[in-house]
Amino acid sequence: MSISALEQFDKDAQSILSESAEFSESIEIVETGFSGFCIFDKTYEEFDPDTGAVQIVYQPRVILSSLDMVDKPVEQYQTATIRNKDYEIINVEEDVGTGIILIYLKNKNE
């Protein structure tokens, strides 16, 4: 039995965001009780379509599987704990058919 491209994508995303994955980090969302795995970036590159330039962004963010978050929605101002450090969630980009959620953070101690 063959699986669809979407099912394969989800399977691949789950393997990347698992405990044994090389790049995954554990994350807890304090207010919802969510505990799982994410990809954590402190800096990343972003493409500006207006100028065609690539910019380096110095803002922490996490990438989560949207399937992991179905029962525990994430909202702005909640607290995410990653690497024993608390971050405030400042923006949530919901899944738009990609299977992932992007969450932008700021250090709670700043």
PAGUKOL-371471 format. One record per residue (C-alpha): residue in three letters; chain; x, z, y. Coordinates in nm, 3 decimals, decimal comma. Layout:
% PAGUKOL-371471
NODE   res   chain      east        up     north
NODE   ALA       A         X         Z         Y
...
//
This chain:
% PAGUKOL-371471
NODE   res   chain      east        up     north
NODE   MET       A     0,000     0,000     0,000
NODE   SER       A     0,139    -0,106     0,337
NODE   ILE       A     0,124     0,114     0,648
NODE   SER       A     0,043    -0,015     0,996
NODE   ALA       A     0,303    -0,046     1,271
NODE   LEU       A     0,146     0,252     1,451
NODE   GLU       A     0,164     0,468     1,139
NODE   GLN       A     0,529     0,367     1,091
NODE   PHE       A     0,606     0,449     1,455
NODE   ASP       A     0,445     0,791     1,416
NODE   LYS       A     0,641     0,853     1,097
NODE   ASP       A     0,965     0,759     1,275
NODE   ALA       A     0,882     0,980     1,575
NODE   GLN       A     0,808     1,275     1,349
NODE   SER       A     1,145     1,237     1,175
NODE   ILE       A     1,326     1,231     1,511
NODE   LEU       A     1,138     1,539     1,631
NODE   SER       A     1,190     1,748     1,320
NODE   GLU       A     1,398     2,058     1,264
NODE   SER       A     1,664     1,865     1,073
NODE   ALA       A     1,700     1,587     1,331
NODE   GLU       A     2,034     1,567     1,509
NODE   PHE       A     1,889     1,552     1,861
NODE   SER       A     1,590     1,784     1,834
NODE   GLU       A     1,564     2,122     2,004
NODE   SER       A     1,317     2,400     1,936
NODE   ILE       A     1,056     2,456     2,207
NODE   GLU       A     0,788     2,716     2,267
NODE   ILE       A     0,505     2,689     2,518
NODE   VAL       A     0,436     3,052     2,600
NODE   GLU       A     0,075     3,027     2,718
NODE   THR       A    -0,053     2,817     2,425
NODE   GLY       A     0,159     2,965     2,148
NODE   PHE       A     0,291     2,618     2,060
NODE   SER       A     0,620     2,619     1,870
NODE   GLY       A     0,783     2,297     1,757
NODE   PHE       A     1,060     2,049     1,822
NODE   CYS       A     1,137     1,817     2,110
NODE   ILE       A     1,408     1,599     2,260
NODE   PHE       A     1,550     1,782     2,562
NODE   ASP       A     1,723     1,595     2,846
NODE   LYS       A     1,884     1,768     3,143
NODE   THR       A     1,986     1,435     3,297
NODE   TYR       A     1,874     1,083     3,224
NODE   GLU       A     1,875     0,734     3,369
NODE   GLU       A     1,568     0,583     3,527
NODE   PHE       A     1,512     0,222     3,630
NODE   ASP       A     1,367     0,156     3,977
NODE   PRO       A     1,164    -0,167     3,949
NODE   ASP       A     1,150    -0,209     4,330
NODE   THR       A     1,526    -0,216     4,380
NODE   GLY       A     1,643    -0,307     4,030
NODE   ALA       A     1,881    -0,011     4,043
NODE   VAL       A     1,945     0,243     3,772
NODE   GLN       A     1,941     0,600     3,900
NODE   ILE       A     2,068     0,914     3,737
NODE   VAL       A     1,801     1,184     3,750
NODE   TYR       A     1,903     1,550     3,736
NODE   GLN       A     1,577     1,707     3,625
NODE   PRO       A     1,516     1,856     3,282
NODE   ARG       A     1,245     1,701     3,069
NODE   VAL       A     1,127     1,710     2,712
NODE   ILE       A     0,976     1,449     2,484
NODE   LEU       A     0,715     1,572     2,234
NODE   SER       A     0,505     1,402     1,970
NODE   SER       A     0,148     1,379     2,100
NODE   LEU       A     0,019     1,456     1,749
NODE   ASP       A     0,188     1,797     1,766
NODE   MET       A     0,001     1,876     2,087
NODE   VAL       A    -0,356     1,780     1,990
NODE   ASP       A    -0,477     2,139     1,947
NODE   LYS       A    -0,256     2,293     2,215
NODE   PRO       A    -0,269     2,093     2,540
NODE   VAL       A     0,016     2,143     2,785
NODE   GLU       A    -0,055     2,199     3,153
NODE   GLN       A     0,136     2,223     3,477
NODE   TYR       A     0,276     2,571     3,561
NODE   GLN       A     0,298     2,683     3,197
NODE   THR       A     0,630     2,813     3,064
NODE   ALA       A     0,845     2,624     2,813
NODE   THR       A     1,131     2,806     2,643
NODE   ILE       A     1,420     2,587     2,527
NODE   ARG       A     1,768     2,710     2,428
NODE   ASN       A     1,657     3,065     2,518
NODE   LYS       A     1,591     2,959     2,877
NODE   ASP       A     1,254     2,955     3,053
NODE   TYR       A     1,138     2,644     3,239
NODE   GLU       A     0,824     2,589     3,443
NODE   ILE       A     0,628     2,277     3,354
NODE   ILE       A     0,591     2,077     3,675
NODE   ASN       A     0,443     1,752     3,543
NODE   VAL       A     0,295     1,624     3,219
NODE   GLU       A     0,279     1,251     3,141
NODE   GLU       A     0,015     1,220     2,872
NODE   ASP       A     0,039     0,978     2,581
NODE   VAL       A    -0,058     0,625     2,685
NODE   GLY       A    -0,041     0,480     2,335
NODE   THR       A     0,327     0,549     2,271
NODE   GLY       A     0,281     0,858     2,055
NODE   ILE       A     0,485     1,078     2,289
NODE   ILE       A     0,427     1,312     2,581
NODE   LEU       A     0,687     1,353     2,858
NODE   ILE       A     0,705     1,695     3,020
NODE   TYR       A     0,909     1,747     3,338
NODE   LEU       A     1,051     2,093     3,396
NODE   LYS       A     1,229     2,312     3,646
NODE   ASN       A     1,441     2,617     3,578
NODE   LYS       A     1,226     2,928     3,638
NODE   ASN       A     1,527     3,112     3,782
NODE   GLU       A     1,577     2,866     4,069
//
